[in-house]
Amino acid sequence: LVEKDPFREFSGPTDYGQLSFKYPKTWSIYVAESAISGGDYSAFFNPIQVDTVGKETINALRVMIRIDSFDDVTAEYQKYVEDDDEPLAIESVSIGVDDKITANRYTGTIPDTEMYGIIVTFKIRDKTAILETDSAKTFEEDFNRLLSTVTFNE
């Protein structure tokens, strides 16, 4: 029965709120920073395989849990919202199971890249979760479906 399900369940570090969501089972995952000894957590998802991770590498999904506060992360993105050359559009959205999570959704050119994507940030305990797709054109539908399945432990 599980093999027929087109999605797999991702579950992040327990100490960081155990962020969970469902992603397409055709995607591979690479955990770059596990946060075992503290610090930030990061994982990358892409269909079939995850290529060498870099600023110009397009990934279906980048997941980061930063030890920085939500307010600090929001302030970082705000300068890109106000950038006249390559502005990011910002909107407040509700995501997750039953739309219980309030998040910021940024759409536009990903900072410091040429990629047009979507970044969603929200608070998990004293940390900040960042979910990003590097290609809105290719992955927006999967990204939005994934956002509707997000849960975490308070």
N, C-alpha and C positions, 0 to 999 in steps of 0.2 A: 504493500500500500504506500509506504513512504517513497518508493522509487517512482511512483506515478505523480507525486506531488512535484510541481514545477519549481518549488522554492526550497531553499535551505534556511535554517535559522542561524543567525550570527549572534554570539553572546560575548560581550567585552569583559574586561576585568571586573571581578566582583568588588574589589576595593574602590573602583571608580564608578559605582552605581549599576554595574552589569547592563550596560546599554545593549538592547536586543532589537533585531528587526529581521524580516524575511527578504532574501535576495535570490535572484534567478540561479538555479542550480548549475547552469552552464558557465557561471562565473567562477574564477579562481580567486583565492585570497592570499595576500602576502602581509604578514605582520612585521612591520619594520622596527617599531619600538614597542616593547611589551609592557613597560611600566612596572616590571617586577621589582625594581629597586627605586621606585618613585619616578618622578618626571612625567613627560608627556607620553601618550599612547598613540600609535598611528598604524593604520592598516589600509591596504589598497586592494581594490577589486577590479577585475576586468574579465570580459568573455575569454574563454579558453585559457589564456595565460596572462600573468602580470609581467609586463616588460620592465626593464631597468627603470627605477623610479627617478624622475627628475622633473624640473619645472616645465619642460616642454613635452613630457610624456603624457599622452591622453589616457586617463583612467576613467572607467565607468563610475567609480566611486572611490573617494578618499574619505577615510574616517579618522578624525583626530579627537582625542580627549585631552584638552590642555589643562594644566594645573592653574592657569591664569583665570581670574574672575571673569564672569560674563560681561561686566561693565568695562573691564580693560580690553577684552577682545572686541566688543562693540565699538569702542573708541578707535581701535586700530582700523576697523573697516570703515568707520565714518569718514576718514580722510579720502578714501576711494569713492565714497558716495558723493563727496563734494568736488572731486576732480573734474575739471571741465573737459579735459581731453578724452578720457576713457571712464566715464562715470559708471558706477554700479547703481542700479535701482534697488531700493530697499522697500520691503513691505513686511508688516507684522502678519504672521500666519499661525494657524492652529494645526498641529501635526499629531501623529501618533494614533494609537487605538482610541477611538471615541473623541478624537481631536482635543485631547486633554493637555497637550504641551504647547505653550506659547513660544514661538520662535521668530527669529529674523530671517527673512529670505532675501538674498542678494542675487540679482541677475545682471549679467554683463560680462565684460572682459575680466577674467580672473586676474587679481593683482600680480604684477611682475611676470605676466605671460602674454601670449597672443590668443589664448583660448577663450571662447565665449561659453560660459557655463553658469551654473547655479550653486550657490553656497547657502547652507542653512545652519544657523547657530542657535543653541539653546543651553540653558543652565542645567547641569546635573550636580546636585549638592553644591560644593564650593568650587566646582570645575566648570569647564565649558566644552560642550560637544560641538564639533564642526563636521558636517556631512557635505561633501562637494562632488559634483559631477563636472568633469572637464569639457564635456561636449553636450550642451543643452539640445542641440539638433539631433544627436544620435541617441542619447540616454534619458531625456526628460521624462518619457512615459514610465520607464522602469524606476527612475528616481522618485517620481511622485508616488508610485505604488509602494515602494519601499518606505517612504516617509509615513505612509498611513499605517504601517505596522510597528512603528517605533514604540518601545517601552523601556523603562529603567526603574531601578529601585531608588526610592526617595532617600 
